[in-house]
Amino acid sequence: MRIGVPTEIKSNEFRVGLVPGSVRELVARGHEVFVQSGAGAGIFADDADYQKAGAIVVPTAEAIFNEGEMIVKVKEPQAVEWQRLKPHHILFTYLHLAPDAAQAIGLMQSGAAAIAYETVTDANGGLPLLAPMSEVAGRLSIEAAALALRRPSGGRGVLMGGVPGVKPAKVVVLGGGVVGTHAARMASGLGADVTIIDRSLPRLRQLDELFEGRVKTLASTMETVESEVLAADVVIGAVLVAGASAPKLVTRAMLKNMKRGAVLVDVSIDQGGCFEASRPTTHAAPTFEVDGVIHYCVANMPGAVPMTSAQALNNATLPYVMKLADSGLAAFDRDPHLAAGLNVKDGRIMHASVAASLGFDSLDGSHAFRIAAE
């Protein structure tokens, strides 16, 4: 198969779809890999590194889409990219379509097959291609919160771990999945007072054993969420419903009663965000203030540490890239977990949760085209 790797064009996105080591593996299997010149600059992999791995370096994104049968990316395609897709293309990347009707419509109109990393499953019911970036984002969320808490950043001026004689920051983590677990690990390691809230009692038991009492756990109810959020210095939004929009757990009304200068970090922003006032931000301008509360809502947090995150992502995605390169869409017949990643094909939404979140009347996206026409 002919595989294309374009340079990421989302703001301050430094990751790359395939690192040189992954290219070498694919070429050794007999596949052709085309890499846009400069695609690896964010991880300090130059064109010569890719050529040494066996890639064919081409000058433009247009050439990548013209040459490639499968396009491997990191972030969701921007408008100029989905307009380059054709019915013969397979797109393999993060899509996060639930809050993004424009992208969904663009992909449907392209006729391409679009496979989302974030809805590929595994035998244990996990999301193996989302997990690596969730680990990175969970850890980064605490670094971001610590910086935003500083007074020059608009925060309360609280040191995450406190000092002897002074209380540490109170950190509330909404969601005990991969993001929440890694956020809690980082925060507790810094000495913060950490509470994880989750609706699954079995998961809370696991977390209690994992942290051996260093982190408190609470069952999720409206009352619990509100009381803990109002008392928090930092709230990490780490809620995920696979393929669907995140629930709004922190309402706009709650903000007025929160501590002034408290920080909300919405790691769920790719799926629409779990704070009502959230809107996507970038690494260039990561925060904004609503009612005295600092919101950090960067939609590609792991892009800030591309050396780590690109390699971690490739470790997880390469086996699936191999399957698609070897067998094309026939790989779905052999691997139902990969098939769960198929979001768009032949002009139709193929994932029920995505369709429902977008408000489409059916998987054929009829409602979407009415929206577009209006």
Long-range contacts (C-beta under 8 A, 24 or more apart in sequence): 1-31, 1-32, 1-69, 1-70, 1-324, 1-325, 1-326, 1-328, 2-31, 2-32, 2-34, 2-67, 2-68, 2-69, 2-70, 3-31, 3-32, 3-33, 3-34, 3-68, 3-69, 3-70, 3-71, 3-72, 3-321, 3-325, 4-33, 4-34, 4-35, 4-36, 4-64, 4-65, 4-67, 4-68, 4-69, 4-70, 4-71, 4-72, 5-33, 5-34, 5-35, 5-36, 5-39, 5-55, 5-64, 5-68, 5-71, 5-72, 5-73, 6-36, 6-39, 6-61, 6-64, 6-65, 6-71, 6-73, 6-81, 7-36, 7-37, 7-38, 7-39, 7-41, 7-61, 8-39, 8-42, 8-73, 8-74, 8-75, 8-303, 9-61, 9-78, 9-80, 9-81, 10-75, 10-76, 10-78, 10-300, 10-303, 11-282, 11-283, 11-284, 12-282, 12-283, 12-284, 12-300, 12-303, 12-304, 13-42, 13-74, 13-75, 13-300, 13-303, 14-41, 14-42, 14-43, 14-303, 14-304, 14-306, 15-42, 15-43, 15-74, 15-75, 15-302, 15-303, 15-306, 15-309, 15-310, 15-313, 16-40, 16-42, 16-43, 16-45, 16-74, 16-306, 16-310, 17-72, 17-73, 17-74, 17-93, 18-72, 18-314, 18-321, 19-43, 19-45, 19-310, 19-311, 19-314, 20-45, 20-49, 20-50, 20-52, 20-53, 20-55, 21-53, 21-314, 22-314, 22-318, 22-321, 23-50, 23-53, 23-54, 23-55, 24-53, 24-54, 25-318, 25-322, 26-321, 26-322, 26-325, 27-53, 27-54, 27-55, 28-54, 29-322, 29-325, 29-326, 31-325, 32-56, 34-58, 34-63, 34-64, 34-67, 34-68, 35-64, 36-60, 36-61, 36-63, 36-64, 42-303, 42-306, 42-310, 43-306, 43-307, 43-310, 43-311, 44-307, 65-89, 70-321, 70-324, 70-325, 72-317, 72-321, 74-303, 74-310, 74-313, 75-300, 75-303, 76-100, 76-103, 77-103, 77-106, 77-107, 79-106, 82-106, 82-107, 82-110, 83-110, 85-110, 85-111, 85-112, 86-110, 86-111, 86-112, 87-111, 87-112, 87-346, 88-112, 89-113, 90-115, 90-324, 90-328, 90-329, 91-115, 92-117, 92-317, 92-320, 92-321, 92-324, 93-117, 94-118, 94-133, 94-270, 95-343, 96-270, 96-271, 97-243, 97-343, 97-344, 97-349, 97-351, 97-354, 97-357, 97-358, 98-243, 98-244, 98-245, 98-271, 98-272, 98-353, 98-354, 98-357, 98-358, 99-245, 99-270, 99-271, 99-272, 99-273, 99-357, 101-358, 101-359, 101-368, 101-371, 104-344, 104-349, 104-354, 104-358, 104-365, 104-368, 105-365, 105-368, 105-369, 105-371, 105-372, 107-343, 107-344, 108-344, 108-347, 108-348, 108-349, 108-365, 108-368, 109-347, 111-346, 111-347, 112-344, 113-329, 113-342, 113-344, 113-345, 113-346, 114-342, 114-343, 114-344, 114-345, 115-324, 115-338, 115-341, 115-342, 115-343, 116-243, 116-341, 116-343, 116-351, 117-313, 117-317, 117-341, 118-242, 118-243, 118-270, 119-242, 119-243, 119-340, 119-341, 119-343, 119-351, 119-353, 119-354, 120-320, 120-337, 120-338, 120-340, 120-341, 121-242, 121-337, 121-340, 121-341, 122-337, 123-337, 127-240, 127-242, 128-316, 129-313, 129-316, 129-317, 129-320, 129-341, 130-178, 130-240, 131-178, 131-316, 132-309, 132-312, 132-313, 132-315, 132-316, 133-302, 133-309, 133-312, 133-313, 134-177, 134-178, 134-179, 134-182, 134-240, 134-267, 135-178, 135-179, 135-182, 135-312, 136-301, 136-302, 136-305, 136-308, 136-309, 136-312, 137-179, 137-182, 137-267, 137-301, 137-302, 138-178, 138-179, 138-180, 138-181, 138-182, 138-183, 138-185, 138-186, 138-236, 138-238, 138-267, 139-182, 139-183, 139-185, 139-186, 140-301, 140-302, 140-304, 140-305, 141-179, 141-183, 141-186, 141-236, 141-238, 141-265, 141-267, 141-296, 141-301, 142-171, 142-183, 142-186, 142-187, 142-190, 142-192, 142-234, 142-236, 143-186, 144-265, 144-286, 144-296, 144-298, 144-301, 145-171, 145-187, 145-234, 145-236, 145-263, 145-265, 145-296, 146-190, 148-263, 148-265, 148-286, 148-287, 148-294, 148-296, 149-233, 149-234, 149-261, 149-263, 151-261, 153-287, 153-294, 154-261, 154-287, 154-289, 154-294, 155-261, 155-262, 155-263, 155-294, 156-233, 156-259, 156-260, 156-261, 156-262, 156-263, 157-261, 158-233, 160-187, 160-190, 160-191, 160-192, 160-234, 161-190, 161-191, 161-192, 162-191, 167-193, 168-192, 168-193, 169-193, 169-233, 169-234, 170-195, 170-231, 170-232, 170-233, 170-234, 171-195, 171-232, 171-233, 171-234, 171-235, 171-236, 172-197, 172-228, 172-229, 172-231, 172-232, 172-234, 172-235, 172-236, 173-197, 173-235, 173-236, 173-238, 174-220, 174-225, 174-235, 174-236, 174-237, 174-238, 174-239, 174-249, 174-250, 174-274, 175-236, 175-237, 175-238, 175-239, 175-240, 175-268, 175-274, 176-200, 176-203, 176-204, 176-207, 176-217, 176-238, 177-203, 177-238, 177-240, 179-236, 179-238, 179-240, 179-267, 180-236, 180-238, 181-207, 181-210, 183-236, 183-238, 183-267, 184-211, 184-215, 185-211, 187-234, 187-236, 188-214, 188-215, 192-234, 195-228, 197-224, 197-225, 197-228, 225-249, 225-250, 226-254, 229-254, 229-258, 230-254, 230-257, 230-258, 230-259, 231-259, 232-258, 232-259, 232-262, 233-259, 233-262, 233-263, 234-262, 234-263, 234-264, 234-265, 235-262, 235-263, 235-264, 235-265, 235-275, 236-265, 236-267, 237-264, 237-265, 237-266, 237-267, 237-268, 237-269, 237-273, 237-274, 237-275, 237-278, 238-267, 238-268, 239-268, 239-274, 240-268, 240-271, 241-271, 241-353, 242-353, 243-343, 243-351, 243-352, 243-353, 243-354, 243-357, 244-271, 244-353, 244-354, 244-356, 244-357, 245-271, 245-272, 245-357, 246-271, 246-272, 246-273, 246-274, 247-274, 248-273, 248-274, 248-275, 248-276, 249-274, 249-275, 250-274, 250-275, 250-276, 251-276, 252-276, 252-277, 252-290, 252-291, 255-290, 255-291, 255-292, 255-293, 256-291, 258-291, 258-292, 258-293, 260-292, 260-293, 261-292, 261-293, 261-294, 262-293, 262-294, 263-293, 263-294, 263-296, 264-293, 264-294, 264-295, 264-296, 265-296, 265-297, 266-295, 266-296, 266-297, 267-301, 269-297, 269-298, 269-299, 270-299, 272-357, 273-297
